[in-house]
Amino acid sequence: MSRRRYVARGVPGGYRIWDSKRRRWWGDHYELCPDDLLAELNGGGDYVKITALLKRYRAVKR
């Protein structure tokens, strides 16, 4: 099994997504763990699905 590129890490107040290839944070700060977003980033990487998931998590944040 290969190593996952994107990993959710706990930070004070929620979660952030760590890009292990570029060694920097990716995306926003999330209050809930974005499991389905991580699965799509590490899996197929469909742009439309990723965009929809990002919009959904931003709406939950408000």
C-alpha positions as CSV (number, residue, x, y, z in Angstrom):
1,M,0.0,0.0,0.0
2,S,1.3,3.4,-0.9
3,R,1.7,6.3,1.4
4,R,-1.2,8.8,1.5
5,R,-0.3,12.3,0.2
6,Y,-3.0,14.2,2.0
7,V,-3.5,13.6,5.8
8,A,-5.9,15.3,8.3
9,R,-4.0,16.5,11.3
10,G,-5.5,17.8,14.5
11,V,-4.7,21.4,15.4
12,P,-6.1,23.6,18.1
13,G,-9.8,24.2,17.2
14,G,-10.2,21.5,14.6
15,Y,-8.3,20.0,11.6
16,R,-6.1,21.0,8.8
17,I,-5.0,19.0,5.7
18,W,-1.3,18.3,5.4
19,D,0.2,17.7,2.0
20,S,3.1,15.3,2.7
21,K,4.6,15.7,-0.8
22,R,5.0,19.5,-0.7
23,R,5.3,19.5,3.1
24,R,2.8,22.3,3.7
25,W,-0.8,22.9,4.7
26,W,-3.5,22.5,2.0
27,G,-6.8,24.3,2.2
28,D,-8.7,25.8,5.1
29,H,-9.1,25.1,8.8
30,Y,-12.0,22.6,9.4
31,E,-13.9,22.2,12.6
32,L,-14.9,18.6,11.7
33,C,-12.6,16.0,10.1
34,P,-13.1,16.1,6.3
35,D,-13.0,12.3,5.7
36,D,-14.8,12.3,2.4
37,L,-12.6,15.2,1.1
38,L,-9.5,13.3,2.1
39,A,-10.7,10.2,0.4
40,E,-11.3,12.1,-2.9
41,L,-7.9,13.9,-2.7
42,N,-6.0,10.6,-2.2
43,G,-8.2,8.6,-4.5
44,G,-9.6,9.8,-7.9
45,G,-9.0,13.5,-7.6
46,D,-12.1,14.5,-9.6
47,Y,-12.1,18.3,-9.7
48,V,-15.9,18.7,-9.7
49,K,-16.3,16.5,-6.6
50,I,-13.4,18.2,-4.7
51,T,-14.9,21.6,-5.4
52,A,-18.4,20.5,-4.2
53,L,-16.9,19.1,-1.0
54,L,-14.9,22.3,-0.4
55,K,-18.1,24.4,-0.8
56,R,-19.9,22.0,1.6
57,Y,-17.3,22.2,4.3
58,R,-17.0,26.0,4.0
59,A,-20.8,26.3,4.4
60,V,-20.6,24.1,7.6
61,K,-18.0,26.5,8.9
62,R,-20.3,29.5,8.8
